[in-house]
């Protein structure tokens, strides 16, 4: 989950006295990222509270959670945060976007109906930014998971033992141009490029399912063999993306899936992409014969992290 927003801040927004004290509040969805952020907070001795979304949080996360809430129960989410008096709030982990009518009902309890319709219609980024603004209007400071656990973010020096070849470098450049051009349409944090062809663009299904689509494209007629044609997965934040919500993420599973469909390697945006279980991810890339590199993004102000 990650702000510019077209939802205006309320006139009654206030900055609470607890802004510089209190725990870190993690509003948590699916995936390994919430667990890794919590482990970082524990290692560094920071106090935290976890509000986990029912139906999304994994078992390990549910055991660590201090409270559970339904995704669209905005009143309970806000009242719980008010009660915890956190010094910072972070939305961490994946959630599936509910339908238009469900979102409309949830947000309209707190905002003007027409304003909500316009925001929801603009795309997932605007919905996430709307959620951030609701939290900020209650006086809470919203931060990105990358600010809480910067060691999870790919640095420009990130690299395995293999390096991209000339064809791979061209594929990376093409992929970055493609993702930059798609930014205005609120789609695409990932793409697969091979031999100057766009094999796939990531949609709402996520990276793993996009890679499986590539695998299906590469099946033989009888589905008995897979052609090893190379290609690169490029993961990068969109132009103008607020990194507090929906920051690109890869991990060991991404590497395994990329190898399974015959890619040569993976390139991620430096300073703006989470690499989960970083040492294991690099080791796996080396073992499976893939390169894994971080690249600078011209459109990111602090791509070096």
Buried (B, 14 or more C-beta within 10 A) or exposed (E): BBBEBEBEEBEEEEEBEBBEEBBBBBBBBBBBBBBBBBEBBEEEEBEBBBBBBEEBBBEEBBEBBBBBBEBBBBEBBBEBBEEBBBBBBBBBBBBEBBEEEEBBEBBBEBBEEEBBBEBBEBBBBBBBBBBBBBBBBBBBBBBBBBEBBEEBBBBBEBBBEBEBEEBBBBBBBBBBBBBBEBBEEBBBBBBBBBEEEEBBBBEEEBBEEBBBBBBEBBEEEEEEEBEEBBBBBBBBBBBEBBBBBBBBBBBBBBBBBBBBBBBBBBBBBBBBBBBBBBEEBBBBBBEBEBBBBBBEBEBBEEBBB
